[in-house]
Amino acid sequence: MSSVKTAEPMIFARRESQVRSYCRNFDVVFNRASGSILTDSDGRDYIDFLAGCSSLNYGHNDPDMKAALIDHITNDGIAHGLDMYTGAKAAFLETFERLILRPRNMDHKVMMTGPTGTNAVEAALKLARKVTGRRNVIAFTNGFHGMTLGALALTGNVGKRAGAGGVALGDVTHMPYEGAFGPGVDTLAQVDLMLSNSSSGVDAPAAFILELVQGEGGLNAASPDWVRGVARLARKHGALLIVDDIQAGIGRSGTFFSFDEMGIDPDMITLAKSLSGFGLPFATVLIRAEHDIWKPAEHNGTFRGNTHAFVTARVALEKFWADDAFVKEIAGKAAVLNEALRGIATQVPGARLKGRGMMQGVDVGSGDLARRICAEAFRNGLIIETSGSDDEVVKVLAPLTTPMAEFQQGLTILRDAVSACTKQKLAAE
């Protein structure tokens, strides 16, 4: 433990790849975390409004998940089992079926993929193309679906796409998301016209893939009518509907799935991030039973299904999703967040609120201003990040379990950071 406490910060610059990113904005060494608090090597506490980029919806080191995991390890429970049958996997699947699938009348199979969200997206793309016999996939402006090449082809951000190193990112057509061309423009009609015109140059799609709240794309939140419209277009044009719920799901946008109560039945749903409940790598694709046409091992991976994550995920489901109490708690905090952000937005000329649920933020119109706000917040004990095509949105991703006093304190730090940076900006002008 002493070696961790005295970690030399220069080791990171000397030995870690230049690709590192979050640490550049939060340049301290973190050693401990509990609930919504991170503690650095000097003993200073920070309120966490990043939550592992929505991988820690239930906070750091939930005591019940931790106890179950320690018990599993102490009793020599399976640590790695490929895709073999284990008691931990059975317990997770039975709980997921009972608490998530059956109440929604979903007959989806659960496909264990590699451990990260992009692995789930890659699997969904492969299966959609296998089921339909088509290659093209419809993705949307400002979408983000991962950094491996297939998923990256779906992603709109030019900076992230540049990471492909010049490799062709094809077999994807990018269409306008709701609001992409401003208010009052019917983007669904435009998509339909392109797909219905045999001379448009757009190949018949294997699938549509969309996030109902675009986490990295600037917290653009699709309306239920628009989402239902995409589902109708997919059916009309013989394509599958894939909902990417990796960041917006598991309570982040207000309910377990971001599409709950919207009246759609996706053919596939990708899940990762907070699926394990404990920050452990775990990703899946939920597949409607009639589309589950994989041959054995046709898609696999050494770490498909993390047994330790099965243990904590089961506890998370039982603790938070056995009734509607947690959904009501999220709604209450989301209302507090919305009110606070409305007040914050009034300090910045032209600022706009974005997102829904516990996935909200303020578009301050400038990436430079947003970055300075986040830096000022960090100096005062709050960890928060930006999103959007130009990093112009200050994005709140606090753990859903954040105690109200800490939540209010974090929002106060954010408010003060916005005030200070806005005054500096106006003075400079």
N, C-alpha and C positions, 0 to 999 in steps of 0.2 A: 504493500500500500504506500510506503514511503516514497518509492520511486515514482508513483503516479502523482503524489502530492507535489513533488519537486520537479515535475516534468519541465525540461528546458524548451521554452517556446521556439527557439531557433531550430530545433530538430525538424519542425514541420517545414520550414522554408528550405532547410538543407536536404531533406530526404523525400518529402511528399511532392507528388506531381503538381504541376502548375494548374491542373484542371480543378483543383479544389476551389470552392466558391463561397459557401455560407460562412466559413471560418474567416474569410477576409473582412466580413462585415461585423463579426462578433469575435474580436481578436483577444480572447482570454482562454484559459484552459479550464474546462468544466470537469468537475470530479464527482458531483452528487446531483441527484434529482429526486424530487418527491412531489406528487400531485402536479401543481402548476408552477413549481419553483425549481429553477436550476441554480446550483451553487458553484462558484469558481474556486480555483486553488487558493485564493486569498480569503475565502470565506464569505464573499459577497453574494447575496441572493439576487436573482433576476426573475421577474414574472415572465412566463413563457406564453407569448401570443403567436408562436409558430408551430409548436406541437409536432415537431418532426414532419413538417409540411403535411399535416393532417394524418400522420401515422400514429399519433398518440391522442386520439379523441377522448380516451378515458384517463388521460394524464400519465405521469411518470410513476412507475413502480406501484401500481394498484395493489394493495395488500392481499386481497383475496386471490388474484391471479398469481402473485408472487409466491404465496403459500402453496398453492396447488402445483406450481412448477417446481419449487424446492422439494416438495413431497415426491413428485414424479422422479426427479433426478436422484434423490436420496435412496429411493427404493429400486434403483437400477432400471427405471422405465426406459423403453426404447428411445434412443436419441436420434437414430437415423434408420429408416426402413425402406428406402426407395418408395415403391408404391405397394408394398406388401400390406396385408391386413394387420392392423394393430388395435388394441383396445382403445387407445387414445383417439385413433381416427374414427372408430365406430361411435364413440361417445360424442365426438364433435358432429358427425353427420346426423346422428339421431337428434341431437339438440337443434341443429340448424333446420332440419326437416320439421321438427315440432314447433319451433318458435318463429321461424321466418318463412319457410316455404308453404306449409299447409295453411296457415291463416290467410295467405294470399292466393290460395288455389293454384300454386305454381308447381308444374310437374318437371321442372328443370333438373337435369343431372348436374353433378358437381365435378368439374374437371380440375384436378390438381396440376398446376403448371410449375415452371421454375419460380423462384421465390419473389420476383419483383413484378410490379404492374406491367412493365413493358413485355414481360414474358406472357402474361395473360392476353395482352392485345395481339401479340404475334400469333398465339394459338387461335384466337378468334378469327383473325384474318385468314389463316390457313383453312380453317374449317368452313368459313363462309364460301371461300372459293371452291372448296371440295364439294360442298353441298349443291351449289348453283352451277358449277362448271364455267363460271365467269371469272374475270381477273380484276376488273375495275372496282374501286371502292369510293363511295362518296364521303368525303370529310368536309369539315366546315372551317371557315375563316376563324382565326384565333384559337383553333383547337390545339390541344397538346395531348399526346397519347403515349409518349415514351421516346427513348433515345436509341434503341436498336433500329436497324435500317428499315424494316417493314413499318414499325410504329412511327419512325421519324418521317417517313413519306406522308403520313397522315397529318403531321404537325405543320402548322403554318409559320411559326416564328423563324425569320431569316437567320438569326444568330444561331439557333439550335440546329437548323438544317445545314448550316455551314460546317458543323462538326462531322458531317458525312465525308468530308475530304474530297468532294468532287464526284463521288459515286452517284449514279443516277438514282433518283428517288421517284419511281414511277408507279403505274397502275393505280393511281389515285387522282380523282378530280375534286378540286376544292370549290365548294359552293358557299354562298353567303349565309352566315348565321343570322338569326333574327336580330334586326336592328343594325346590321352591318352597313347598310346604305342610308341609315338615318330613319327617323320615325315616319310611319305611313307607307314605307316601301314593302310590298308583299314579296319577301324573298322566296317563299314556298312556290308562288306562281312562277317565278323565274326558274327555279330548279325544275319544276314540272315541264315548263316550255323546253328547256334544254334536253331533258330526257325523252320528251315526246317527239322531238324533231329529229328525224333520221339523218339529217344533214348537219346537225350541230357539232359533230365531232366527238361527242361524249358517248363512250361505249356503255352498253347496258350494265348496270352495276350488280356486283355480287352482294353488296351490303351498303347500308348507311351506318356510320358510326358517329356518335355525338355525346358530348357532355351536357347535362342539363344546366349545370353551372360551370363555366369555364374557369377552372382554378388558376392555371398559369396564364390564360389568355386575357385576364383583366376582370374576372368575376362577372362576365356577361351571363345573365340568368334567363333561360328560355321560358316563355309563358306556357301554361298547359295547352292552350289552343295550338300554339306553334308546334309543340312536341307531338300532339295528336296528329297534326298535319304531316309531320315527317313520317310518322308511323303509317299513315294512309298512303303516302307516296311510295314508301318501301313496298307495301303490298301491291300497289298498282303496277309497279315496274318490276315485280318478281324478285325483289331483293330482300335480304335479311336485315333486321334492325338490331344493331349492337349498341347498347348503352354502356358507356365507359363511366362507371361509378367508383373509380379508384380513389379519387379525391373527394367527390361530392357525396359519396355514399356513407353508410354506417353511421348515420345520425348527423353528419356534418351539415347537410342542407335542411335538416329538420325532422326527417324520418329515416328509417333504416335504408331504404332505397330512395334516391332522389326523385323517382317517378311514382312513388306511392300516391294513390288517389288521383292519378292523372288519366286512368283509363286506358293504359297501353300495356301490351304483353310482349316485351322484347324477346327476340329469338335467342339472344345471348346478352349476358351482363358480365363485365369484367370487374373484379373486386381485388383489392390488395390493401396497402397502407394500414388502416386500423382494423383489418380483419382479424389479426391475431389478438388485438386488444392490448398488447404489451410492448409493441414496437419490434416484435420478431418478424422476420421475413415470411410472408405467406400470401400467395396469390392464387386465384381461381378464375375459371370461366364457368358461369352457369349457362347451361345449354338446354333448350327445349328438347324433350326426349326424342322427337322425330328427327332431329338434326344430329343426334349423337351417332354418327356413322364412322367414327374412327375405327381403324383396325388396331389390334393390340400393338402398343409401342410405336404407332405411326407418328405420334408426337410425345416426346418424353423429356426427361432431364434428371440428372442425378439427385437434385434437391426438390423434386416435385412432391410437395406435401411435407411441411416441417412439423415433425412430431411434437416438439416442444410447443410450437404454435397451436397445434390441435388442443393441447391442454389449456392454454390461456384463453383461446378463442371460445371454448366451451364455457368457461367460467364467465367471460364477458357477456355471452348471450344470456346465460341464466341470471346474471346479476342485473343487467340493464334492459333486457328485451322480453322478459316474461309477462309484462303488462305494459300499460301506456304511461306509467308514471315518468319514465325518462323522457319520452317525447314531450310531455307537458313541461318538464323542467327545461328542455332545450328551447321550447317556444317562449318561455318566460325570459330566459337569458337573451334570446334573439331579439325580443322586444326592447330590452334594456340596451343592447348593442345598437339597434337601429336608432333609438332616441339619442344616444350619445354621439353616434356618427353624424346624425343630422345637425346637431349643435356644432360639431367639429367642422363640418362642411361649410357652415356659414362664415368661417374665418378665412376661407380661400375663395377669391372671386372665380366663379364659373365651376366650382367643384361639384361633383355628382356622386350620389350614393350608388353602389353596385352590389350585386349578389343577393342572397337570401339565407335565412336560417342563421347558423353560426359560421357562415362563410360570406361575410360582408366586408366592405371596405369603402374607401373614398378615392375617387379619381381626382387627383389634384392638378391634372393637366400637364404635368412636367415630370419626367423621370428624375431630373436633377433635384427638384424640390422633394419628391417622394423619398429619394435616397437620403437626403439631408434630414428629413423628418425621422426616418427610421434610425439614423445614426444618433440624432439628438435623444430619441427615446431610449436607445441602448445605453447612452451615457448616464441616463437617469434610472436604469434598472428594468428596462422592458425590452424583450426580444420580439421583434416584429419585422416583417419583410414586405417587399413589393411584388407586384405582378403586372401583367399587361404587355402589349407589344413593345412599349418603350419604358417599361417599369414605372408607369405613371400612377398606379393604383397602390395605395397603402392598404394592405390586406390583413384582416384580423382572423387568425386561425387558433384562437385560444382553445385549450382542452374543454370539452363539453361539460366536464365535471368541475371546472374551476369554481372554488367557493366565491360567493357573491362579493365578499369584501375584497378579495384579491382581484376579481374581475373589475370592480369599480376603481380600484387603485390603478390597475393597468390602463384603463380608459382615461383616467385623470392624467397619467404620465403622457399618454398619446395626445390628449388635448393640449397640454402645455407645450409639447414638442411642436405641434402644428402651429400654435400661437407664436412661439419663438422664431421658428423658421420662416413663417409668413411675414412677420415684422422685419426680419433681416432682408428678405427678398424685396419688400416694398421700399425699404430704406436704400437698398442698392440701386433701385430703379429711379 
